[in-house]
Amino acid sequence: MKNLRTACALCVCLFLTGCWDKVELENHAFVSAIAIDAYNQNSIIENAISFNTPDEASQFVATVSMPGREGNNSDDVILTAVADAFMPALSLIKLGTPQEPYYGQAKVIVLGEGMLGDANIMRQAFDGMERNREISRKIVMLACEGDAAEILRADIAGEQFGMYIANFYTDKRSALGMAFKKDLEGVLKDMRRAAGIIIPKVAVREASGDSKGSGASGIVELSGAAIIRDFELVGWLDDAEVRGLLFAQSMGKNARITTDFGGVRVPLRLASQRAKLNFDKTADGLVCKLEITAKGSVEGYRANSAGDISSAENIARLNELFANEIAEEVTSAFTRFAETGVDGFGIFDRLRKFNYGLYEEFVLGEEIELADIVFIPVVDVRITDVGAIR
């Protein structure tokens, strides 16, 4: 009986030990944005945290943004650390703040151009992101020209950068039209497929209209995308090519297209859009047809020499013109992918899944490349409504 009482007392003690490693909420420093750059001697790194003198040997420069107490970017805390790997660089950040940095609420990771051009650093960085238990797989991935740290330091008219990006892809997305988004989970998936990685590009545009990073004050621009093959930057997509990519992925809903009709720029807002890849063999070789269907309404436009466009004849002509606009953007994107050797449309993967005979003949047998494929976009646009004449 005495032993039973002793055992019960010991069991009660186990539940009284509490949490030995807890961190109080007020002692957390919530990181909202992360920038990763490759160190070079031309980089200006102010007050960087480092155990050693940085050199050119694949050094990581990690910069984090943490909202200040007042909740606006004028009070943000920006810390930079330099280390020989991604995870140690993040660990060094804690030396610059009395609070414990927490990365679970981070909204965005920005990759600098120097890092994008270094395959070794890219591999290490993504390996570190995948292993980190705090960083969400849904965190938005962005690329930039120049140093990513300068994007975080830019003044964005009083709005915190991480929250701006989060809002852009949620509340503001429907108002701004279609938007190209890539999260960490999507990047890791593309890495495993070895089909190349496409990451949206970010910049900060000044009121004068120039896009820049350092000390910029103005508007965040999500424009274009980086093309990465074998963990290394091989090119950039412009806006039209990004739209072409999204059309090929059936992501053109809310897209706004304009075309010239009798000297008037007529806008079309897409309500729905679908795309499908089909393959055939001809005397010219492997033919890939990208069949696109789209429906939308013509928004308000200024009448000029075009007059009223709502007649059946004019609607048919506009359908054709809008189809040509989409076909041109899709073809432009395919051409860019063929030049860089990145299968951004997933053509070879779909060919393998749905027509293995042609895949075996052309890909495994002849070892053709994207540039060898006869690419034909077939676009059908239907206008369902016409807005008011202004």
Buried (B, 14 or more C-beta within 10 A) or exposed (E): EEEEEEEEEEEEEEEEEEEEEEEEEEEBBBBBBBBBBBBBEEBEBEEBBBEEEBEEEEBBBBBBBBBEEEEEBEEBBBBBBBBBBBBBBBBBBBEBEEBEBBBEBBBBBBBBBBBBBBBEBBBBBBBBBBEBEEBBEEBBBBBBBBBBBBBBBBBBEEEBBBBBBBBBBEEEBEEEBBBBBBBBBBBBEBBEEEBBBBBBBBBBBBEEEEBBBEEBEBBBEBBBBBBBBEBBBBBBBBBBBBBBBBBBBBBBBBBBBBBEBEEBEBBBBBBBBBBEBBBEEEEEEBBBBBBBBBBBBBBEBEEEEBEEBBEEEBBEBBBEBBBBBBBBBBBBBBBBBBEBBBBBBBBBBBBBEEBEEBBEBBBEEEEBEBEEBEBBBEBBBBBEEBBEBE
